[in-house]
Amino acid sequence: NLSDVFISVFQPTETARWSGNLKKYRLEGGVLVGQDGQPVIDPDTGLFAADAFSFWSDQPDGDRASAGGAASQLPIPSARTVLTNLEGTALVPLDAGDPDVQAALTAVPEDERETVLDWALGRDAQDADQDGDLTEARFDMGDPFHVQPLTLLYSGTVDDPVAAVFLATNDGFLHAFDADTGEELWAFVPGRLLNGLYRLYVNEAAATKAYGLDGEINLVILNDDGQPGLAGAERAILLFGMGRGGDGVFAVDVT
């Protein structure tokens, strides 16, 4: 988008859940650079350099998929806007304490449903850092295995664009990120994928990959006036399927 380059990355593991991320770089003179203005590709390997410093990151994140990037800018769980659809197309908050949302996790033991939802919203419910605090945030995303990020320019100027970046991941999330700050604006988890959260939460050794939203995202502009940005009667619709994650097809109005 303009001079900004958004790259989805992930780290394979031998368990059900793979970690992923979205990172931002910039093209300057045909060279991909980080926020420090230095090239991020090692010319000897063609891969990310160990000292690469992507935008949105607080420190150099190199070739480490889960470090920095949009994952590091996720809002704390209580500040996130995460939506789901329990029936039809009506959207409701993915509220861990909502009995209706808990009831949708039919494959999850009743006494674990709230904890699994808390974990999905980004709480360290399993104490991954072993500090005894189960309420703190874990800045972690699922993997975008077969999905490329998609950008949408809403308004602004070439020097100061107002844009969002959309990315689907195999933990079942469609994320919308602020293209400037990397902060998550909102996320959507289809109701049909809520039961799949349990396998990722348990995260046992797995011989097969776990898939969620694994289909490419397409953008349709209705009433397109041919000009950059959205204005007037224009509407922006994301169309995407589930790839290997299932047979659902979704249309989400992101105007």
MARLUMBA-833016 format. One record per residue (C-alpha): residue in three letters; chain; residue number from 1; x negated, y, z. Coordinates in nm, 4 decimals. Last residue first. Example, Ala and Ser with C-alpha at 12.3 -4.5 7.8 and 13.67 -1.06 7.14 Angstrom:
BEGIN
<rec dodren="SER" pami="A" kolpa="2" px="-1.3670" py="-0.1060" pz="0.7140"/>
<rec dodren="ALA" pami="A" kolpa="1" px="-1.2300" py="-0.4500" pz="0.7800"/>
***
This chain:
BEGIN
<rec dodren="THR" pami="A" kolpa="255" px="1.6948" py="0.0421" pz="0.5207"/>
<rec dodren="VAL" pami="A" kolpa="254" px="1.5850" py="-0.2949" pz="0.6550"/>
<rec dodren="ASP" pami="A" kolpa="253" px="1.8913" py="-0.4974" pz="0.5487"/>
<rec dodren="VAL" pami="A" kolpa="252" px="1.8040" py="-0.8645" pz="0.5991"/>
<rec dodren="ALA" pami="A" kolpa="251" px="1.8951" py="-1.1345" pz="0.3472"/>
<rec dodren="PHE" pami="A" kolpa="250" px="1.8166" py="-1.4901" pz="0.4542"/>
<rec dodren="VAL" pami="A" kolpa="249" px="1.7896" py="-1.8314" pz="0.2895"/>
<rec dodren="GLY" pami="A" kolpa="248" px="1.7962" py="-2.1471" pz="0.5008"/>
<rec dodren="ASP" pami="A" kolpa="247" px="1.6650" py="-2.4815" pz="0.3732"/>
<rec dodren="GLY" pami="A" kolpa="246" px="1.4020" py="-2.5601" pz="0.6335"/>
<rec dodren="GLY" pami="A" kolpa="245" px="1.0532" py="-2.4856" pz="0.7667"/>
<rec dodren="ARG" pami="A" kolpa="244" px="0.8652" py="-2.5993" pz="0.4562"/>
<rec dodren="GLY" pami="A" kolpa="243" px="0.9584" py="-2.2744" pz="0.2847"/>
<rec dodren="MET" pami="A" kolpa="242" px="1.2045" py="-2.0943" pz="0.5109"/>
<rec dodren="GLY" pami="A" kolpa="241" px="1.3613" py="-1.8525" pz="0.2664"/>
<rec dodren="PHE" pami="A" kolpa="240" px="1.3260" py="-1.4799" pz="0.2164"/>
<rec dodren="LEU" pami="A" kolpa="239" px="1.5104" py="-1.1764" pz="0.0852"/>
<rec dodren="LEU" pami="A" kolpa="238" px="1.4423" py="-0.8362" pz="0.2412"/>
<rec dodren="ILE" pami="A" kolpa="237" px="1.6920" py="-0.5661" pz="0.1461"/>
<rec dodren="ALA" pami="A" kolpa="236" px="1.6123" py="-0.1948" pz="0.1134"/>
<rec dodren="ARG" pami="A" kolpa="235" px="1.9036" py="0.0373" pz="0.0388"/>
<rec dodren="GLU" pami="A" kolpa="234" px="1.9028" py="0.3474" pz="-0.1789"/>
<rec dodren="ALA" pami="A" kolpa="233" px="2.2112" py="0.5692" pz="-0.1652"/>
<rec dodren="GLY" pami="A" kolpa="232" px="2.0187" py="0.8871" pz="-0.0797"/>
<rec dodren="ALA" pami="A" kolpa="231" px="1.6536" py="0.8326" pz="-0.0016"/>
<rec dodren="LEU" pami="A" kolpa="230" px="1.3951" py="0.5584" pz="0.0422"/>
<rec dodren="GLY" pami="A" kolpa="229" px="1.0286" py="0.6073" pz="-0.0448"/>
<rec dodren="PRO" pami="A" kolpa="228" px="0.8575" py="0.6406" pz="-0.3799"/>
<rec dodren="GLN" pami="A" kolpa="227" px="1.0821" py="0.7367" pz="-0.6751"/>
<rec dodren="GLY" pami="A" kolpa="226" px="1.2542" py="0.5030" pz="-0.9213"/>
<rec dodren="ASP" pami="A" kolpa="225" px="1.6029" py="0.5944" pz="-0.8006"/>
<rec dodren="ASP" pami="A" kolpa="224" px="1.6751" py="0.2383" pz="-0.6863"/>
<rec dodren="ASN" pami="A" kolpa="223" px="2.0467" py="0.1860" pz="-0.6174"/>
<rec dodren="LEU" pami="A" kolpa="222" px="1.9564" py="-0.1358" pz="-0.4328"/>
<rec dodren="ILE" pami="A" kolpa="221" px="1.5873" py="-0.1933" pz="-0.3599"/>
<rec dodren="VAL" pami="A" kolpa="220" px="1.5064" py="-0.5658" pz="-0.3386"/>
<rec dodren="LEU" pami="A" kolpa="219" px="1.2024" py="-0.6873" pz="-0.1458"/>
<rec dodren="ASN" pami="A" kolpa="218" px="1.0762" py="-1.0456" pz="-0.1425"/>
<rec dodren="ILE" pami="A" kolpa="217" px="0.9308" py="-1.2391" pz="0.1499"/>
<rec dodren="GLU" pami="A" kolpa="216" px="0.7547" py="-1.5717" pz="0.0913"/>
<rec dodren="GLY" pami="A" kolpa="215" px="0.8801" py="-1.8746" pz="0.2817"/>
<rec dodren="ASP" pami="A" kolpa="214" px="0.7293" py="-2.0312" pz="0.5942"/>
<rec dodren="LEU" pami="A" kolpa="213" px="0.9704" py="-1.9137" pz="0.8611"/>
<rec dodren="GLY" pami="A" kolpa="212" px="0.9395" py="-2.2110" pz="1.0966"/>
<rec dodren="TYR" pami="A" kolpa="211" px="0.6895" py="-2.4884" pz="1.0276"/>
<rec dodren="ALA" pami="A" kolpa="210" px="0.5098" py="-2.7237" pz="1.2678"/>
<rec dodren="LYS" pami="A" kolpa="209" px="0.2153" py="-2.9028" pz="1.1028"/>
<rec dodren="THR" pami="A" kolpa="208" px="0.1928" py="-3.2802" pz="1.1322"/>
<rec dodren="ALA" pami="A" kolpa="207" px="-0.0455" py="-3.5001" pz="1.3350"/>
<rec dodren="ALA" pami="A" kolpa="206" px="0.0324" py="-3.3039" pz="1.6497"/>
<rec dodren="ALA" pami="A" kolpa="205" px="-0.1408" py="-3.2735" pz="1.9846"/>
<rec dodren="GLU" pami="A" kolpa="204" px="0.1061" py="-3.1147" pz="2.2243"/>
<rec dodren="ASN" pami="A" kolpa="203" px="0.2097" py="-2.7532" pz="2.2176"/>
<rec dodren="VAL" pami="A" kolpa="202" px="0.4795" py="-2.7667" pz="2.4885"/>
<rec dodren="TYR" pami="A" kolpa="201" px="0.5851" py="-2.4133" pz="2.3924"/>
<rec dodren="LEU" pami="A" kolpa="200" px="0.5521" py="-2.4847" pz="2.0208"/>
<rec dodren="ARG" pami="A" kolpa="199" px="0.7729" py="-2.7925" pz="2.0469"/>
<rec dodren="TYR" pami="A" kolpa="198" px="1.0190" py="-2.5923" pz="2.2556"/>
<rec dodren="LEU" pami="A" kolpa="197" px="1.0414" py="-2.3037" pz="2.0111"/>
<rec dodren="GLY" pami="A" kolpa="196" px="1.1916" py="-2.5326" pz="1.7474"/>
<rec dodren="ASN" pami="A" kolpa="195" px="1.5264" py="-2.5194" pz="1.9262"/>
<rec dodren="LEU" pami="A" kolpa="194" px="1.5496" py="-2.1479" pz="1.8469"/>
<rec dodren="LEU" pami="A" kolpa="193" px="1.4987" py="-2.2034" pz="1.4740"/>
<rec dodren="ARG" pami="A" kolpa="192" px="1.8663" py="-2.2235" pz="1.3719"/>
<rec dodren="GLY" pami="A" kolpa="191" px="1.9311" py="-1.8984" pz="1.5546"/>
<rec dodren="PRO" pami="A" kolpa="190" px="1.7042" py="-1.7116" pz="1.3154"/>
<rec dodren="VAL" pami="A" kolpa="189" px="1.4323" py="-1.5172" pz="1.5009"/>
<rec dodren="PHE" pami="A" kolpa="188" px="1.4157" py="-1.1465" pz="1.4113"/>
<rec dodren="ALA" pami="A" kolpa="187" px="1.1473" py="-0.8998" pz="1.5194"/>
<rec dodren="TRP" pami="A" kolpa="186" px="1.1326" py="-0.5274" pz="1.5891"/>
<rec dodren="LEU" pami="A" kolpa="185" px="0.9021" py="-0.2267" pz="1.5569"/>
<rec dodren="GLU" pami="A" kolpa="184" px="0.5827" py="-0.4211" pz="1.6323"/>
<rec dodren="GLU" pami="A" kolpa="183" px="0.2928" py="-0.1817" pz="1.6753"/>
<rec dodren="GLY" pami="A" kolpa="182" px="0.0294" py="-0.1848" pz="1.4000"/>
<rec dodren="THR" pami="A" kolpa="181" px="-0.0240" py="0.1905" pz="1.4429"/>
<rec dodren="ASP" pami="A" kolpa="180" px="0.0041" py="0.3196" pz="1.0855"/>
<rec dodren="ALA" pami="A" kolpa="179" px="0.1902" py="0.0381" pz="0.9101"/>
<rec dodren="ASP" pami="A" kolpa="178" px="0.4452" py="0.0150" pz="1.1916"/>
<rec dodren="PHE" pami="A" kolpa="177" px="0.5232" py="-0.3563" pz="1.2102"/>
<rec dodren="ALA" pami="A" kolpa="176" px="0.8363" py="-0.5590" pz="1.1323"/>
<rec dodren="HIS" pami="A" kolpa="175" px="0.8087" py="-0.9240" pz="1.2324"/>
<rec dodren="LEU" pami="A" kolpa="174" px="1.0168" py="-1.2184" pz="1.1058"/>
<rec dodren="PHE" pami="A" kolpa="173" px="0.9638" py="-1.4781" pz="1.3756"/>
<rec dodren="GLY" pami="A" kolpa="172" px="1.0162" py="-1.8542" pz="1.3579"/>
<rec dodren="ASP" pami="A" kolpa="171" px="0.6979" py="-1.9782" pz="1.5256"/>
<rec dodren="ASN" pami="A" kolpa="170" px="0.5814" py="-2.0384" pz="1.1699"/>
<rec dodren="THR" pami="A" kolpa="169" px="0.5426" py="-1.6709" pz="1.0910"/>
<rec dodren="ALA" pami="A" kolpa="168" px="0.7124" py="-1.4107" pz="0.8721"/>
<rec dodren="LEU" pami="A" kolpa="167" px="0.5498" py="-1.0734" pz="0.8035"/>
<rec dodren="PHE" pami="A" kolpa="166" px="0.6902" py="-0.7297" pz="0.7265"/>
<rec dodren="VAL" pami="A" kolpa="165" px="0.4825" py="-0.4124" pz="0.7070"/>
<rec dodren="ALA" pami="A" kolpa="164" px="0.6466" py="-0.0754" pz="0.7606"/>
<rec dodren="ALA" pami="A" kolpa="163" px="0.5729" py="0.2637" pz="0.6086"/>
<rec dodren="VAL" pami="A" kolpa="162" px="0.5673" py="0.6348" pz="0.6821"/>
<rec dodren="PRO" pami="A" kolpa="161" px="0.2791" py="0.7640" pz="0.4720"/>
<rec dodren="ASP" pami="A" kolpa="160" px="0.0424" py="1.0385" pz="0.5905"/>
<rec dodren="ASP" pami="A" kolpa="159" px="-0.2197" py="1.1129" pz="0.3252"/>
<rec dodren="VAL" pami="A" kolpa="158" px="-0.0055" py="0.9911" pz="0.0354"/>
<rec dodren="THR" pami="A" kolpa="157" px="0.2937" py="1.1645" pz="0.1895"/>
<rec dodren="GLY" pami="A" kolpa="156" px="0.5871" py="1.0717" pz="0.4090"/>
<rec dodren="SER" pami="A" kolpa="155" px="0.8802" py="0.8428" pz="0.3344"/>
<rec dodren="TYR" pami="A" kolpa="154" px="0.9991" py="0.4823" pz="0.3655"/>
<rec dodren="LEU" pami="A" kolpa="153" px="0.7166" py="0.2881" pz="0.2023"/>
<rec dodren="LEU" pami="A" kolpa="152" px="0.7808" py="-0.0844" pz="0.2390"/>
<rec dodren="THR" pami="A" kolpa="151" px="0.5000" py="-0.3363" pz="0.2759"/>
<rec dodren="LEU" pami="A" kolpa="150" px="0.5078" py="-0.7160" pz="0.2417"/>
<rec dodren="PRO" pami="A" kolpa="149" px="0.2698" py="-0.9483" pz="0.4251"/>
<rec dodren="GLN" pami="A" kolpa="148" px="0.1816" py="-1.2776" pz="0.2540"/>
<rec dodren="VAL" pami="A" kolpa="147" px="0.3394" py="-1.5987" pz="0.3742"/>
<rec dodren="HIS" pami="A" kolpa="146" px="0.2149" py="-1.9562" pz="0.3309"/>
<rec dodren="PHE" pami="A" kolpa="145" px="0.0531" py="-2.0046" pz="0.6733"/>
<rec dodren="PRO" pami="A" kolpa="144" px="0.1693" py="-1.6946" pz="0.8617"/>
<rec dodren="ASP" pami="A" kolpa="143" px="0.0715" py="-1.8382" pz="1.2021"/>
<rec dodren="GLY" pami="A" kolpa="142" px="0.2409" py="-1.7507" pz="1.5296"/>
<rec dodren="MET" pami="A" kolpa="141" px="0.1532" py="-1.4416" pz="1.7289"/>
<rec dodren="ASP" pami="A" kolpa="140" px="-0.0242" py="-1.3724" pz="2.0595"/>
<rec dodren="PHE" pami="A" kolpa="139" px="-0.0658" py="-1.0860" pz="2.2996"/>
<rec dodren="ARG" pami="A" kolpa="138" px="0.0310" py="-1.2627" pz="2.6203"/>
<rec dodren="ALA" pami="A" kolpa="137" px="0.2139" py="-1.0266" pz="2.8531"/>
<rec dodren="GLU" pami="A" kolpa="136" px="0.2140" py="-1.0593" pz="3.2314"/>
<rec dodren="THR" pami="A" kolpa="135" px="0.4945" py="-1.2361" pz="3.4194"/>
<rec dodren="LEU" pami="A" kolpa="134" px="0.3302" py="-1.5726" pz="3.4928"/>
<rec dodren="ASP" pami="A" kolpa="133" px="0.0437" py="-1.4215" pz="3.6931"/>
<rec dodren="GLY" pami="A" kolpa="132" px="-0.1684" py="-1.6954" pz="3.8562"/>
<rec dodren="ASP" pami="A" kolpa="131" px="-0.4879" py="-1.5888" pz="3.6804"/>
<rec dodren="GLN" pami="A" kolpa="130" px="-0.5153" py="-1.9049" pz="3.4715"/>
<rec dodren="ASP" pami="A" kolpa="129" px="-0.5468" py="-1.7219" pz="3.1374"/>
<rec dodren="ALA" pami="A" kolpa="128" px="-0.2820" py="-1.9461" pz="2.9796"/>
<rec dodren="ASP" pami="A" kolpa="127" px="-0.0513" py="-1.8988" pz="3.2767"/>
<rec dodren="GLN" pami="A" kolpa="126" px="0.2259" py="-2.1032" pz="3.1123"/>
<rec dodren="ALA" pami="A" kolpa="125" px="0.4864" py="-1.8248" pz="3.1273"/>
<rec dodren="ASP" pami="A" kolpa="124" px="0.2399" py="-1.5725" pz="2.9854"/>
<rec dodren="ARG" pami="A" kolpa="123" px="0.5269" py="-1.3590" pz="2.8627"/>
<rec dodren="GLY" pami="A" kolpa="122" px="0.5563" py="-1.2837" pz="2.4920"/>
<rec dodren="LEU" pami="A" kolpa="121" px="0.9233" py="-1.3092" pz="2.4007"/>
<rec dodren="ALA" pami="A" kolpa="120" px="0.8736" py="-1.6760" pz="2.3128"/>
<rec dodren="TRP" pami="A" kolpa="119" px="0.7389" py="-1.7396" pz="2.6642"/>
<rec dodren="ASP" pami="A" kolpa="118" px="1.0456" py="-1.5806" pz="2.8227"/>
<rec dodren="LEU" pami="A" kolpa="117" px="1.2616" py="-1.7928" pz="2.5931"/>
<rec dodren="VAL" pami="A" kolpa="116" px="1.0818" py="-2.1096" pz="2.7019"/>
<rec dodren="THR" pami="A" kolpa="115" px="1.1127" py="-2.0079" pz="3.0675"/>
<rec dodren="GLU" pami="A" kolpa="114" px="1.4861" py="-1.9425" pz="3.0316"/>
<rec dodren="ARG" pami="A" kolpa="113" px="1.5408" py="-2.2797" pz="2.8666"/>
<rec dodren="GLU" pami="A" kolpa="112" px="1.3354" py="-2.4886" pz="3.1101"/>
<rec dodren="ASP" pami="A" kolpa="111" px="1.6025" py="-2.5912" pz="3.3640"/>
<rec dodren="GLU" pami="A" kolpa="110" px="1.8452" py="-2.6715" pz="3.0821"/>
<rec dodren="PRO" pami="A" kolpa="109" px="1.6082" py="-2.9168" pz="2.9134"/>
<rec dodren="VAL" pami="A" kolpa="108" px="1.5499" py="-2.7959" pz="2.5534"/>
<rec dodren="ALA" pami="A" kolpa="107" px="1.7142" py="-2.9614" pz="2.2519"/>
<rec dodren="THR" pami="A" kolpa="106" px="2.0357" py="-2.7587" pz="2.2887"/>
<rec dodren="LEU" pami="A" kolpa="105" px="1.8535" py="-2.4272" pz="2.2914"/>
<rec dodren="ALA" pami="A" kolpa="104" px="2.1642" py="-2.2360" pz="2.1770"/>
<rec dodren="ALA" pami="A" kolpa="103" px="2.2979" py="-2.2520" pz="2.5336"/>
<rec dodren="GLN" pami="A" kolpa="102" px="2.0120" py="-2.0280" pz="2.6498"/>
<rec dodren="VAL" pami="A" kolpa="101" px="2.1235" py="-1.7583" pz="2.4064"/>
<rec dodren="ASP" pami="A" kolpa="100" px="2.4805" py="-1.7805" pz="2.5345"/>
<rec dodren="PRO" pami="A" kolpa="99" px="2.3621" py="-1.7819" pz="2.8981"/>
<rec dodren="ASP" pami="A" kolpa="98" px="2.1659" py="-1.4572" pz="2.8427"/>
<rec dodren="GLY" pami="A" kolpa="97" px="1.8664" py="-1.4453" pz="3.0793"/>
<rec dodren="ALA" pami="A" kolpa="96" px="1.6021" py="-1.4964" pz="2.8108"/>
<rec dodren="ASP" pami="A" kolpa="95" px="1.7571" py="-1.2190" pz="2.6002"/>
<rec dodren="LEU" pami="A" kolpa="94" px="1.6961" py="-1.2625" pz="2.2280"/>
<rec dodren="PRO" pami="A" kolpa="93" px="1.9122" py="-0.9589" pz="2.1564"/>
<rec dodren="VAL" pami="A" kolpa="92" px="2.2196" py="-1.0216" pz="1.9375"/>
<rec dodren="LEU" pami="A" kolpa="91" px="2.2671" py="-1.0002" pz="1.5618"/>
<rec dodren="ALA" pami="A" kolpa="90" px="2.5935" py="-1.1009" pz="1.3957"/>
<rec dodren="THR" pami="A" kolpa="89" px="2.5284" py="-1.2897" pz="1.0699"/>
<rec dodren="GLY" pami="A" kolpa="88" px="2.7077" py="-1.6160" pz="1.1408"/>
<rec dodren="GLU" pami="A" kolpa="87" px="2.6809" py="-1.7481" pz="1.4936"/>
<rec dodren="LEU" pami="A" kolpa="86" px="2.3815" py="-1.7315" pz="1.7276"/>
<rec dodren="ASN" pami="A" kolpa="85" px="2.1923" py="-1.4725" pz="1.5270"/>
<rec dodren="THR" pami="A" kolpa="84" px="1.8646" py="-1.3541" pz="1.6781"/>
<rec dodren="LEU" pami="A" kolpa="83" px="1.7013" py="-1.0256" pz="1.7709"/>
<rec dodren="VAL" pami="A" kolpa="82" px="1.3725" py="-0.9224" pz="1.9317"/>
<rec dodren="THR" pami="A" kolpa="81" px="1.3257" py="-0.5578" pz="2.0305"/>
<rec dodren="ARG" pami="A" kolpa="80" px="1.0219" py="-0.5587" pz="2.2574"/>
<rec dodren="ALA" pami="A" kolpa="79" px="0.9858" py="-0.3330" pz="2.5626"/>
<rec dodren="SER" pami="A" kolpa="78" px="1.0451" py="-0.5969" pz="2.8308"/>
<rec dodren="PRO" pami="A" kolpa="77" px="0.8042" py="-0.8350" pz="2.6554"/>
<rec dodren="ILE" pami="A" kolpa="76" px="0.5131" py="-0.5865" pz="2.6451"/>
<rec dodren="PRO" pami="A" kolpa="75" px="0.4796" py="-0.4350" pz="2.2997"/>
<rec dodren="LEU" pami="A" kolpa="74" px="0.2589" py="-0.6194" pz="2.0496"/>
<rec dodren="GLN" pami="A" kolpa="73" px="-0.0515" py="-0.4165" pz="1.9626"/>
<rec dodren="SER" pami="A" kolpa="72" px="-0.3125" py="-0.6925" pz="2.0097"/>
<rec dodren="ALA" pami="A" kolpa="71" px="-0.1169" py="-0.9241" pz="1.7803"/>
<rec dodren="ALA" pami="A" kolpa="70" px="-0.1126" py="-0.6497" pz="1.5155"/>
<rec dodren="GLY" pami="A" kolpa="69" px="-0.4891" py="-0.6727" pz="1.4752"/>
<rec dodren="GLY" pami="A" kolpa="68" px="-0.7315" py="-0.7541" pz="1.7541"/>
<rec dodren="ALA" pami="A" kolpa="67" px="-0.8455" py="-1.1134" pz="1.8037"/>
<rec dodren="SER" pami="A" kolpa="66" px="-0.6300" py="-1.4102" pz="1.6957"/>
<rec dodren="ALA" pami="A" kolpa="65" px="-0.8027" py="-1.4699" pz="1.3622"/>
<rec dodren="ARG" pami="A" kolpa="64" px="-1.1607" py="-1.4250" pz="1.4774"/>
<rec dodren="ASP" pami="A" kolpa="63" px="-1.3662" py="-1.3303" pz="1.1690"/>
<rec dodren="GLY" pami="A" kolpa="62" px="-1.4891" py="-1.0010" pz="1.3108"/>
<rec dodren="ASP" pami="A" kolpa="61" px="-1.2722" py="-0.8516" pz="1.5847"/>
<rec dodren="PRO" pami="A" kolpa="60" px="-1.4744" py="-0.5371" pz="1.6532"/>
<rec dodren="GLN" pami="A" kolpa="59" px="-1.3099" py="-0.3467" pz="1.9404"/>
<rec dodren="ASP" pami="A" kolpa="58" px="-0.9731" py="-0.1905" pz="2.0184"/>
<rec dodren="SER" pami="A" kolpa="57" px="-0.8137" py="-0.3310" pz="1.7022"/>
<rec dodren="TRP" pami="A" kolpa="56" px="-0.5394" py="-0.1449" pz="1.5102"/>
<rec dodren="PHE" pami="A" kolpa="55" px="-0.7729" py="-0.1101" pz="1.2086"/>
<rec dodren="SER" pami="A" kolpa="54" px="-1.0161" py="-0.3960" pz="1.1541"/>
<rec dodren="PHE" pami="A" kolpa="53" px="-1.3721" py="-0.3900" pz="1.2836"/>
<rec dodren="ALA" pami="A" kolpa="52" px="-1.5938" py="-0.6462" pz="1.1099"/>
<rec dodren="ASP" pami="A" kolpa="51" px="-1.8913" py="-0.7463" pz="1.3274"/>
<rec dodren="ALA" pami="A" kolpa="50" px="-1.8872" py="-1.1193" pz="1.2465"/>
<rec dodren="ALA" pami="A" kolpa="49" px="-1.8371" py="-1.0435" pz="0.8773"/>
<rec dodren="PHE" pami="A" kolpa="48" px="-1.5200" py="-1.1651" pz="0.7092"/>
<rec dodren="LEU" pami="A" kolpa="47" px="-1.5883" py="-1.4191" pz="0.4365"/>
<rec dodren="GLY" pami="A" kolpa="46" px="-1.7622" py="-1.3906" pz="0.0983"/>
<rec dodren="THR" pami="A" kolpa="45" px="-2.0521" py="-1.5829" pz="0.2496"/>
<rec dodren="ASP" pami="A" kolpa="44" px="-2.3643" py="-1.3841" pz="0.1594"/>
<rec dodren="PRO" pami="A" kolpa="43" px="-2.1831" py="-1.0567" pz="0.0918"/>
<rec dodren="ASP" pami="A" kolpa="42" px="-2.0269" py="-1.0603" pz="0.4421"/>
<rec dodren="ILE" pami="A" kolpa="41" px="-1.6946" py="-0.8801" pz="0.3994"/>
<rec dodren="VAL" pami="A" kolpa="40" px="-1.5909" py="-0.6041" pz="0.6424"/>
<rec dodren="PRO" pami="A" kolpa="39" px="-1.7735" py="-0.3128" pz="0.4806"/>
<rec dodren="GLN" pami="A" kolpa="38" px="-1.8301" py="-0.0270" pz="0.7291"/>
<rec dodren="GLY" pami="A" kolpa="37" px="-1.6024" py="0.2758" pz="0.7640"/>
<rec dodren="ASP" pami="A" kolpa="36" px="-1.5654" py="0.2245" pz="1.1395"/>
<rec dodren="GLN" pami="A" kolpa="35" px="-1.1941" py="0.1540" pz="1.0950"/>
<rec dodren="GLY" pami="A" kolpa="34" px="-1.2763" py="-0.1336" pz="0.8630"/>
<rec dodren="VAL" pami="A" kolpa="33" px="-1.3834" py="-0.1389" pz="0.4987"/>
<rec dodren="LEU" pami="A" kolpa="32" px="-1.2888" py="-0.3251" pz="0.1803"/>
<rec dodren="VAL" pami="A" kolpa="31" px="-1.5001" py="-0.1830" pz="-0.1033"/>
<rec dodren="GLY" pami="A" kolpa="30" px="-1.3573" py="-0.0549" pz="-0.4330"/>
<rec dodren="GLY" pami="A" kolpa="29" px="-1.4656" py="0.3010" pz="-0.3572"/>
<rec dodren="GLU" pami="A" kolpa="28" px="-1.2793" py="0.2898" pz="-0.0286"/>
<rec dodren="LEU" pami="A" kolpa="27" px="-1.0165" py="0.0185" pz="0.0171"/>
<rec dodren="ARG" pami="A" kolpa="26" px="-0.8828" py="0.0014" pz="0.3689"/>
<rec dodren="TYR" pami="A" kolpa="25" px="-0.8299" py="-0.2697" pz="0.6292"/>
<rec dodren="LYS" pami="A" kolpa="24" px="-0.5320" py="-0.3849" pz="0.8327"/>
<rec dodren="LYS" pami="A" kolpa="23" px="-0.4890" py="-0.7146" pz="1.0101"/>
<rec dodren="LEU" pami="A" kolpa="22" px="-0.1885" py="-0.9380" pz="1.0687"/>
<rec dodren="ASN" pami="A" kolpa="21" px="-0.2279" py="-1.2304" pz="1.3078"/>
<rec dodren="GLY" pami="A" kolpa="20" px="-0.1925" py="-1.6015" pz="1.3576"/>
<rec dodren="SER" pami="A" kolpa="19" px="-0.2202" py="-1.8722" pz="1.6200"/>
<rec dodren="TRP" pami="A" kolpa="18" px="-0.1305" py="-2.2318" pz="1.5326"/>
<rec dodren="ARG" pami="A" kolpa="17" px="0.1167" py="-2.4285" pz="1.7399"/>
<rec dodren="ALA" pami="A" kolpa="16" px="0.1754" py="-2.8022" pz="1.7145"/>
<rec dodren="THR" pami="A" kolpa="15" px="-0.1747" py="-2.9042" pz="1.8204"/>
<rec dodren="GLU" pami="A" kolpa="14" px="-0.4885" py="-2.9978" pz="1.6257"/>
<rec dodren="THR" pami="A" kolpa="13" px="-0.5587" py="-2.6334" pz="1.5467"/>
<rec dodren="PRO" pami="A" kolpa="12" px="-0.5583" py="-2.4091" pz="1.2404"/>
<rec dodren="GLN" pami="A" kolpa="11" px="-0.6378" py="-2.0384" pz="1.2952"/>
<rec dodren="PHE" pami="A" kolpa="10" px="-0.4346" py="-1.7796" pz="1.1038"/>
<rec dodren="VAL" pami="A" kolpa="9" px="-0.4718" py="-1.4651" pz="0.8941"/>
<rec dodren="SER" pami="A" kolpa="8" px="-0.2367" py="-1.2240" pz="0.7163"/>
<rec dodren="ILE" pami="A" kolpa="7" px="-0.4072" py="-0.9374" pz="0.5343"/>
<rec dodren="PHE" pami="A" kolpa="6" px="-0.2832" py="-0.5805" pz="0.4979"/>
<rec dodren="VAL" pami="A" kolpa="5" px="-0.4769" py="-0.3447" pz="0.2703"/>
<rec dodren="ASP" pami="A" kolpa="4" px="-0.4329" py="0.0318" pz="0.2954"/>
<rec dodren="SER" pami="A" kolpa="3" px="-0.5377" py="0.2565" pz="0.0067"/>
<rec dodren="LEU" pami="A" kolpa="2" px="-0.1825" py="0.3116" pz="-0.1304"/>
<rec dodren="ASN" pami="A" kolpa="1" px="0.0000" py="0.0000" pz="0.0000"/>
***
